[in-house]
Amino acid sequence: MGFTAGYTAPVEQWESTVIHGLIDVPITLTGFWSQTYLPGHHNTTEAFLFEPQLDKGVSHAMLEALALKNIAVIVMELGTIDSPGIRYLGTDWGEFRNSP
């Protein structure tokens, strides 16, 4: 049969994500739609997309604090040397940037 390299296994769902350092208090995401995961080829890379405004547990005050920093979406990419790490998309839906 020959060499096989396995398969790429997705994470179906996880309990929560806690984001520290963007605003004065930690942001805890527990909703299905607010935390998304994409595995790369054979799980050697990973991408996470976090959208706090889609989580019913994130308060209006937290969303306002994020909006003041022009943060709507947080993307974290891991696994390669040239992975951008963490990037942010603003409430203006412009281009991704590397700092909040």
A tleap script that builds the chain and sets N, CA, C and O, in Angstrom:
source leaprc.protein.ff14SB
mol = sequence {
  NMET GLY PHE THR ALA GLY TYR THR ALA PRO
  VAL GLU GLN TRP GLU SER THR VAL ILE HIE
  GLY LEU ILE ASP VAL PRO ILE THR LEU THR
  GLY PHE TRP SER GLN THR TYR LEU PRO GLY
  HIE HIE ASN THR THR GLU ALA PHE LEU PHE
  GLU PRO GLN LEU ASP LYS GLY VAL SER HIE
  ALA MET LEU GLU ALA LEU ALA LEU LYS ASN
  ILE ALA VAL ILE VAL MET GLU LEU GLY THR
  ILE ASP SER PRO GLY ILE ARG TYR LEU GLY
  THR ASP TRP GLY GLU PHE ARG ASN SER CPRO
}
set mol.1.N position { 0.822 -1.196 0.000 }
set mol.1.CA position { 0.000 0.000 0.000 }
set mol.1.C position { 0.860 1.250 0.000 }
set mol.1.O position { 0.482 2.243 -0.622 }
set mol.2.N position { 1.990 1.238 0.668 }
set mol.2.CA position { 2.852 2.408 0.644 }
set mol.2.C position { 2.722 3.276 1.879 }
set mol.2.O position { 2.006 2.939 2.823 }
set mol.3.N position { 3.417 4.389 1.859 }
set mol.3.CA position { 3.469 5.321 2.973 }
set mol.3.C position { 2.159 6.097 3.106 }
set mol.3.O position { 1.607 6.577 2.116 }
set mol.4.N position { 1.682 6.210 4.314 }
set mol.4.CA position { 0.518 7.071 4.580 }
set mol.4.C position { 0.891 8.037 5.687 }
set mol.4.O position { 1.647 7.694 6.596 }
set mol.5.N position { 0.372 9.215 5.609 }
set mol.5.CA position { 0.740 10.267 6.560 }
set mol.5.C position { -0.359 10.564 7.566 }
set mol.5.O position { -0.261 11.541 8.308 }
set mol.6.N position { -1.374 9.766 7.608 }
set mol.6.CA position { -2.443 10.036 8.554 }
set mol.6.C position { -3.508 10.923 7.941 }
set mol.6.O position { -3.670 10.971 6.722 }
set mol.7.N position { -4.216 11.610 8.784 }
set mol.7.CA position { -5.308 12.451 8.308 }
set mol.7.C position { -5.351 13.725 9.128 }
set mol.7.O position { -4.677 13.841 10.151 }
set mol.8.N position { -6.129 14.656 8.685 }
set mol.8.CA position { -6.315 15.915 9.390 }
set mol.8.C position { -7.594 15.809 10.207 }
set mol.8.O position { -8.678 15.630 9.652 }
set mol.9.N position { -7.468 15.918 11.523 }
set mol.9.CA position { -8.616 15.756 12.407 }
set mol.9.C position { -9.085 17.114 12.926 }
set mol.9.O position { -8.295 17.851 13.515 }
set mol.10.N position { -10.337 17.451 12.720 }
set mol.10.CA position { -10.846 18.719 13.229 }
set mol.10.C position { -11.212 18.625 14.708 }
set mol.10.O position { -11.506 17.548 15.226 }
set mol.11.N position { -11.186 19.762 15.365 }
set mol.11.CA position { -11.731 19.849 16.712 }
set mol.11.C position { -13.190 20.232 16.521 }
set mol.11.O position { -13.487 21.277 15.943 }
set mol.12.N position { -14.080 19.416 16.989 }
set mol.12.CA position { -15.501 19.667 16.779 }
set mol.12.C position { -16.008 20.852 17.587 }
set mol.12.O position { -16.739 21.702 17.077 }
set mol.13.N position { -15.614 20.896 18.844 }
set mol.13.CA position { -16.085 21.953 19.733 }
set mol.13.C position { -15.274 21.871 21.019 }
set mol.13.O position { -14.813 20.794 21.396 }
set mol.14.N position { -15.102 22.979 21.678 }
set mol.14.CA position { -14.435 22.967 22.969 }
set mol.14.C position { -15.223 23.843 23.921 }
set mol.14.O position { -16.096 24.605 23.505 }
set mol.15.N position { -14.909 23.731 25.198 }
set mol.15.CA position { -15.715 24.366 26.234 }
set mol.15.C position { -15.618 25.876 26.239 }
set mol.15.O position { -16.641 26.561 26.212 }
set mol.16.N position { -14.398 26.413 26.273 }
set mol.16.CA position { -14.281 27.869 26.356 }
set mol.16.C position { -12.894 28.336 25.942 }
set mol.16.O position { -11.938 27.563 25.883 }
set mol.17.N position { -12.825 29.621 25.662 }
set mol.17.CA position { -11.570 30.304 25.364 }
set mol.17.C position { -11.533 31.552 26.237 }
set mol.17.O position { -12.516 32.289 26.306 }
set mol.18.N position { -10.414 31.792 26.899 }
set mol.18.CA position { -10.256 32.995 27.708 }
set mol.18.C position { -9.161 33.841 27.066 }
set mol.18.O position { -8.037 33.381 26.862 }
set mol.19.N position { -9.513 35.089 26.752 }
set mol.19.CA position { -8.590 36.013 26.105 }
set mol.19.C position { -8.205 37.083 27.123 }
set mol.19.O position { -9.056 37.803 27.646 }
set mol.20.N position { -6.904 37.167 27.389 }
set mol.20.CA position { -6.375 38.131 28.361 }
set mol.20.C position { -5.618 39.243 27.638 }
set mol.20.O position { -5.027 39.019 26.581 }
set mol.21.N position { -5.642 40.443 28.218 }
set mol.21.CA position { -4.757 41.510 27.793 }
set mol.21.C position { -5.286 42.499 26.777 }
set mol.21.O position { -4.631 43.510 26.521 }
set mol.22.N position { -6.437 42.254 26.191 }
set mol.22.CA position { -6.959 43.209 25.223 }
set mol.22.C position { -7.714 44.357 25.885 }
set mol.22.O position { -7.624 45.510 25.464 }
set mol.23.N position { -8.456 44.015 26.925 }
set mol.23.CA position { -9.177 45.016 27.711 }
set mol.23.C position { -8.862 44.756 29.183 }
set mol.23.O position { -8.110 43.836 29.504 }
set mol.24.N position { -9.427 45.550 30.063 }
set mol.24.CA position { -9.090 45.470 31.490 }
set mol.24.C position { -9.469 44.141 32.146 }
set mol.24.O position { -8.873 43.759 33.154 }
set mol.25.N position { -10.440 43.447 31.593 }
set mol.25.CA position { -10.890 42.173 32.172 }
set mol.25.C position { -10.751 41.068 31.134 }
set mol.25.O position { -10.803 41.344 29.936 }
set mol.26.N position { -10.575 39.825 31.567 }
set mol.26.CA position { -10.510 38.711 30.616 }
set mol.26.C position { -11.842 38.542 29.882 }
set mol.26.O position { -12.908 38.789 30.446 }
set mol.27.N position { -11.770 38.130 28.652 }
set mol.27.CA position { -12.956 37.855 27.839 }
set mol.27.C position { -13.077 36.336 27.738 }
set mol.27.O position { -12.165 35.671 27.246 }
set mol.28.N position { -14.193 35.789 28.202 }
set mol.28.CA position { -14.423 34.347 28.129 }
set mol.28.C position { -15.464 34.061 27.062 }
set mol.28.O position { -16.589 34.557 27.127 }
set mol.29.N position { -15.086 33.266 26.094 }
set mol.29.CA position { -15.996 32.854 25.027 }
set mol.29.C position { -16.423 31.421 25.273 }
set mol.29.O position { -15.588 30.548 25.509 }
set mol.30.N position { -17.714 31.180 25.217 }
set mol.30.CA position { -18.233 29.827 25.392 }
set mol.30.C position { -19.168 29.414 24.260 }
set mol.30.O position { -19.548 28.247 24.169 }
set mol.31.N position { -19.536 30.341 23.411 }
set mol.31.CA position { -20.494 30.059 22.353 }
set mol.31.C position { -19.900 29.305 21.182 }
set mol.31.O position { -18.712 29.434 20.884 }
set mol.32.N position { -20.719 28.529 20.531 }
set mol.32.CA position { -20.308 27.735 19.370 }
set mol.32.C position { -19.813 28.637 18.238 }
set mol.32.O position { -18.790 28.343 17.618 }
set mol.33.N position { -20.527 29.730 17.962 }
set mol.33.CA position { -20.206 30.589 16.828 }
set mol.33.C position { -19.098 31.590 17.113 }
set mol.33.O position { -18.540 32.166 16.180 }
set mol.34.N position { -18.770 31.808 18.368 }
set mol.34.CA position { -17.766 32.816 18.706 }
set mol.34.C position { -16.340 32.273 18.685 }
set mol.34.O position { -15.391 33.053 18.767 }
set mol.35.N position { -16.168 30.974 18.580 }
set mol.35.CA position { -14.841 30.363 18.574 }
set mol.35.C position { -14.787 29.290 17.490 }
set mol.35.O position { -15.499 28.288 17.546 }
set mol.36.N position { -13.933 29.525 16.514 }
set mol.36.CA position { -13.842 28.642 15.352 }
set mol.36.C position { -12.414 28.125 15.212 }
set mol.36.O position { -11.454 28.853 15.465 }
set mol.37.N position { -12.283 26.875 14.809 }
set mol.37.CA position { -10.978 26.229 14.664 }
set mol.37.C position { -10.853 25.642 13.262 }
set mol.37.O position { -11.795 25.041 12.745 }
set mol.38.N position { -9.686 25.821 12.654 }
set mol.38.CA position { -9.402 25.226 11.352 }
set mol.38.C position { -8.062 24.503 11.430 }
set mol.38.O position { -7.026 25.141 11.615 }
set mol.39.N position { -8.072 23.176 11.290 }
set mol.39.CA position { -6.790 22.456 11.291 }
set mol.39.C position { -6.124 22.580 9.928 }
set mol.39.O position { -6.794 22.613 8.896 }
set mol.40.N position { -4.799 22.649 9.940 }
set mol.40.CA position { -4.051 22.636 8.698 }
set mol.40.C position { -3.712 21.211 8.306 }
set mol.40.O position { -4.134 20.263 8.968 }
set mol.41.N position { -2.978 21.061 7.269 }
set mol.41.CA position { -2.613 19.749 6.721 }
set mol.41.C position { -2.026 18.839 7.798 }
set mol.41.O position { -0.984 19.148 8.376 }
set mol.42.N position { -2.686 17.734 8.063 }
set mol.42.CA position { -2.285 16.741 9.063 }
set mol.42.C position { -2.091 17.355 10.449 }
set mol.42.O position { -1.272 16.875 11.232 }
set mol.43.N position { -2.822 18.390 10.744 }
set mol.43.CA position { -2.782 19.065 12.044 }
set mol.43.C position { -1.403 19.653 12.360 }
set mol.43.O position { -1.057 19.816 13.530 }
set mol.44.N position { -0.627 19.967 11.344 }
set mol.44.CA position { 0.675 20.584 11.601 }
set mol.44.C position { 0.539 22.091 11.781 }
set mol.44.O position { 1.427 22.731 12.344 }
set mol.45.N position { -0.553 22.652 11.313 }
set mol.45.CA position { -0.842 24.064 11.547 }
set mol.45.C position { -2.260 24.174 12.084 }
set mol.45.O position { -3.083 23.277 11.898 }
set mol.46.N position { -2.532 25.290 12.752 }
set mol.46.CA position { -3.862 25.522 13.311 }
set mol.46.C position { -4.219 26.994 13.150 }
set mol.46.O position { -3.352 27.867 13.200 }
set mol.47.N position { -5.484 27.251 12.960 }
set mol.47.CA position { -5.977 28.630 12.936 }
set mol.47.C position { -7.218 28.700 13.820 }
set mol.47.O position { -8.101 27.845 13.749 }
set mol.48.N position { -7.264 29.719 14.637 }
set mol.48.CA position { -8.403 29.967 15.517 }
set mol.48.C position { -8.976 31.337 15.184 }
set mol.48.O position { -8.224 32.293 14.992 }
set mol.49.N position { -10.289 31.440 15.115 }
set mol.49.CA position { -10.960 32.704 14.858 }
set mol.49.C position { -11.909 32.954 16.016 }
set mol.49.O position { -12.752 32.114 16.330 }
set mol.50.N position { -11.771 34.106 16.647 }
set mol.50.CA position { -12.609 34.456 17.795 }
set mol.50.C position { -13.406 35.717 17.482 }
set mol.50.O position { -12.842 36.725 17.057 }
set mol.51.N position { -14.710 35.658 17.691 }
set mol.51.CA position { -15.603 36.782 17.432 }
set mol.51.C position { -16.441 37.052 18.686 }
set mol.51.O position { -17.528 36.494 18.837 }
set mol.52.N position { -15.945 37.895 19.573 }
set mol.52.CA position { -16.641 38.137 20.844 }
set mol.52.C position { -18.081 38.611 20.692 }
set mol.52.O position { -18.919 38.282 21.531 }
set mol.53.N position { -18.394 39.377 19.642 }
set mol.53.CA position { -19.758 39.887 19.487 }
set mol.53.C position { -20.772 38.782 19.218 }
set mol.53.O position { -21.977 39.018 19.314 }
set mol.54.N position { -20.313 37.592 18.887 }
set mol.54.CA position { -21.219 36.463 18.645 }
set mol.54.C position { -21.464 35.612 19.883 }
set mol.54.O position { -22.165 34.603 19.815 }
set mol.55.N position { -20.891 36.013 21.014 }
set mol.55.CA position { -21.027 35.240 22.246 }
set mol.55.C position { -21.982 35.941 23.197 }
set mol.55.O position { -21.763 37.094 23.569 }
set mol.56.N position { -23.041 35.244 23.588 }
set mol.56.CA position { -24.041 35.854 24.474 }
set mol.56.C position { -23.494 36.182 25.855 }
set mol.56.O position { -24.095 36.977 26.579 }
set mol.57.N position { -22.365 35.588 26.238 }
set mol.57.CA position { -21.792 35.840 27.553 }
set mol.57.C position { -20.878 37.052 27.621 }
set mol.57.O position { -20.428 37.425 28.704 }
set mol.58.N position { -20.599 37.667 26.487 }
set mol.58.CA position { -19.728 38.846 26.464 }
set mol.58.C position { -20.608 40.082 26.640 }
set mol.58.O position { -21.542 40.313 25.873 }
set mol.59.N position { -20.291 40.858 27.654 }
set mol.59.CA position { -21.130 42.006 27.995 }
set mol.59.C position { -21.001 43.134 26.975 }
set mol.59.O position { -20.036 43.208 26.214 }
set mol.60.N position { -21.997 43.999 26.987 }
set mol.60.CA position { -21.992 45.176 26.126 }
set mol.60.C position { -20.786 46.058 26.447 }
set mol.60.O position { -20.173 46.633 25.547 }
set mol.61.N position { -20.453 46.160 27.728 }
set mol.61.CA position { -19.301 46.972 28.141 }
set mol.61.C position { -18.003 46.408 27.561 }
set mol.61.O position { -17.133 47.172 27.145 }
set mol.62.N position { -17.863 45.093 27.528 }
set mol.62.CA position { -16.674 44.476 26.941 }
set mol.62.C position { -16.609 44.750 25.440 }
set mol.62.O position { -15.546 45.063 24.903 }
set mol.63.N position { -17.747 44.631 24.773 }
set mol.63.CA position { -17.778 44.894 23.338 }
set mol.63.C position { -17.453 46.355 23.035 }
set mol.63.O position { -16.787 46.653 22.044 }
set mol.64.N position { -17.920 47.262 23.887 }
set mol.64.CA position { -17.593 48.684 23.711 }
set mol.64.C position { -16.098 48.923 23.902 }
set mol.64.O position { -15.491 49.697 23.162 }
set mol.65.N position { -15.504 48.258 24.896 }
set mol.65.CA position { -14.061 48.398 25.136 }
set mol.65.C position { -13.263 47.872 23.944 }
set mol.65.O position { -12.255 48.466 23.561 }
set mol.66.N position { -13.710 46.764 23.360 }
set mol.66.CA position { -13.048 46.235 22.169 }
set mol.66.C position { -13.224 47.179 20.981 }
set mol.66.O position { -12.288 47.390 20.209 }
set mol.67.N position { -14.420 47.744 20.835 }
set mol.67.CA position { -14.682 48.677 19.731 }
set mol.67.C position { -13.800 49.912 19.835 }
set mol.67.O position { -13.349 50.438 18.817 }
set mol.68.N position { -13.549 50.381 21.056 }
set mol.68.CA position { -12.662 51.533 21.240 }
set mol.68.C position { -11.243 51.224 20.761 }
set mol.68.O position { -10.503 52.130 20.375 }
set mol.69.N position { -10.869 49.953 20.786 }
set mol.69.CA position { -9.557 49.533 20.290 }
set mol.69.C position { -9.644 49.039 18.841 }
set mol.69.O position { -8.671 48.529 18.286 }
set mol.70.N position { -10.827 49.201 18.245 }
set mol.70.CA position { -11.077 48.781 16.869 }
set mol.70.C position { -10.790 47.281 16.678 }
set mol.70.O position { -10.077 46.883 15.756 }
set mol.71.N position { -11.363 46.463 17.571 }
set mol.71.CA position { -11.207 45.006 17.489 }
set mol.71.C position { -12.578 44.353 17.383 }
set mol.71.O position { -13.417 44.491 18.273 }
set mol.72.N position { -12.794 43.641 16.285 }
set mol.72.CA position { -14.026 42.870 16.106 }
set mol.72.C position { -13.734 41.377 16.028 }
set mol.72.O position { -14.512 40.561 16.522 }
set mol.73.N position { -12.607 41.020 15.403 }
set mol.73.CA position { -12.244 39.625 15.181 }
set mol.73.C position { -10.779 39.439 15.559 }
set mol.73.O position { -9.934 40.285 15.268 }
set mol.74.N position { -10.494 38.312 16.215 }
set mol.74.CA position { -9.129 37.954 16.594 }
set mol.74.C position { -8.805 36.633 15.912 }
set mol.74.O position { -9.559 35.667 16.030 }
set mol.75.N position { -7.685 36.591 15.198 }
set mol.75.CA position { -7.257 35.375 14.506 }
set mol.75.C position { -5.884 34.985 15.035 }
set mol.75.O position { -4.974 35.811 15.096 }
set mol.76.N position { -5.743 33.717 15.417 }
set mol.76.CA position { -4.461 33.203 15.879 }
set mol.76.C position { -4.074 32.034 14.976 }
set mol.76.O position { -4.821 31.063 14.850 }
set mol.77.N position { -2.903 32.135 14.351 }
set mol.77.CA position { -2.410 31.081 13.474 }
set mol.77.C position { -1.105 30.534 14.041 }
set mol.77.O position { -0.199 31.292 14.389 }
set mol.78.N position { -1.021 29.210 14.126 }
set mol.78.CA position { 0.128 28.544 14.727 }
set mol.78.C position { 0.646 27.443 13.817 }
set mol.78.O position { -0.107 26.861 13.036 }
set mol.79.N position { 1.934 27.163 13.924 }
set mol.79.CA position { 2.458 25.964 13.294 }
set mol.79.C position { 3.521 26.143 12.242 }
set mol.79.O position { 4.226 25.186 11.922 }
set mol.80.N position { 3.663 27.330 11.690 }
set mol.80.CA position { 4.719 27.527 10.704 }
set mol.80.C position { 5.573 28.719 11.105 }
set mol.80.O position { 5.146 29.583 11.870 }
set mol.81.N position { 6.772 28.746 10.580 }
set mol.81.CA position { 7.686 29.847 10.896 }
set mol.81.C position { 7.121 31.179 10.436 }
set mol.81.O position { 7.298 32.194 11.108 }
set mol.82.N position { 6.441 31.184 9.295 }
set mol.82.CA position { 5.912 32.435 8.773 }
set mol.82.C position { 4.461 32.699 9.182 }
set mol.82.O position { 3.821 33.598 8.637 }
set mol.83.N position { 3.939 31.922 10.136 }
set mol.83.CA position { 2.595 32.207 10.645 }
set mol.83.C position { 2.588 33.595 11.263 }
set mol.83.O position { 3.507 33.949 12.001 }
set mol.84.N position { 1.568 34.380 10.972 }
set mol.84.CA position { 1.541 35.737 11.523 }
set mol.84.C position { 1.262 35.791 13.016 }
set mol.84.O position { 1.305 36.869 13.607 }
set mol.85.N position { 0.978 34.652 13.640 }
set mol.85.CA position { 0.680 34.672 15.072 }
set mol.85.C position { -0.732 35.165 15.320 }
set mol.85.O position { -1.703 34.505 14.947 }
set mol.86.N position { -0.846 36.319 15.946 }
set mol.86.CA position { -2.170 36.880 16.257 }
set mol.86.C position { -2.384 38.121 15.398 }
set mol.86.O position { -1.517 38.990 15.307 }
set mol.87.N position { -3.553 38.186 14.771 }
set mol.87.CA position { -3.942 39.350 13.969 }
set mol.87.C position { -5.333 39.792 14.386 }
set mol.87.O position { -6.094 39.026 14.979 }
set mol.88.N position { -5.648 41.020 14.072 }
set mol.88.CA position { -6.918 41.615 14.471 }
set mol.88.C position { -7.600 42.234 13.262 }
set mol.88.O position { -6.955 42.807 12.384 }
set mol.89.N position { -8.920 42.104 13.237 }
set mol.89.CA position { -9.732 42.788 12.237 }
set mol.89.C position { -10.594 43.776 12.999 }
set mol.89.O position { -11.231 43.422 13.991 }
set mol.90.N position { -10.612 44.994 12.539 }
set mol.90.CA position { -11.319 46.041 13.269 }
set mol.90.C position { -12.802 46.103 13.005 }
set mol.90.O position { -13.329 45.423 12.125 }
set mol.91.N position { -13.459 46.928 13.780 }
set mol.91.CA position { -14.895 47.155 13.625 }
set mol.91.C position { -15.195 47.889 12.326 }
set mol.91.O position { -16.346 47.937 11.891 }
set mol.92.N position { -14.169 48.461 11.703 }
set mol.92.CA position { -14.337 49.112 10.404 }
set mol.92.C position { -14.276 48.095 9.260 }
set mol.92.O position { -14.503 48.451 8.104 }
set mol.93.N position { -13.969 46.827 9.578 }
set mol.93.CA position { -13.862 45.709 8.631 }
set mol.93.C position { -12.872 46.033 7.526 }
set mol.93.O position { -13.066 45.665 6.368 }
set mol.94.N position { -11.796 46.737 7.908 }
set mol.94.CA position { -10.718 47.056 6.974 }
set mol.94.C position { -9.820 45.852 6.784 }
set mol.94.O position { -10.297 44.749 6.516 }
set mol.95.N position { -8.526 46.059 6.923 }
set mol.95.CA position { -7.563 44.985 6.737 }
set mol.95.C position { -7.104 44.438 8.078 }
set mol.95.O position { -7.172 45.130 9.093 }
set mol.96.N position { -6.634 43.192 8.081 }
set mol.96.CA position { -6.071 42.607 9.297 }
set mol.96.C position { -4.816 43.357 9.673 }
set mol.96.O position { -4.076 43.826 8.808 }
set mol.97.N position { -4.577 43.470 10.978 }
set mol.97.CA position { -3.371 44.113 11.464 }
set mol.97.C position { -2.767 43.247 12.560 }
set mol.97.O position { -3.441 42.367 13.095 }
set mol.98.N position { -1.509 43.485 12.896 }
set mol.98.CA position { -0.782 42.640 13.850 }
set mol.98.C position { -0.825 43.139 15.283 }
set mol.98.O position { -0.347 42.446 16.181 }
set mol.99.N position { -1.372 44.297 15.523 }
set mol.99.CA position { -1.449 44.787 16.905 }
set mol.99.C position { -2.832 45.354 17.160 }
set mol.99.O position { -3.495 45.854 16.251 }
set mol.100.N position { -3.257 45.268 18.415 }
set mol.100.CA position { -4.587 45.771 18.737 }
set mol.100.C position { -4.629 47.243 18.673 }
set mol.100.O position { -5.677 47.841 18.916 }
savepdb mol mol.pdb
quit
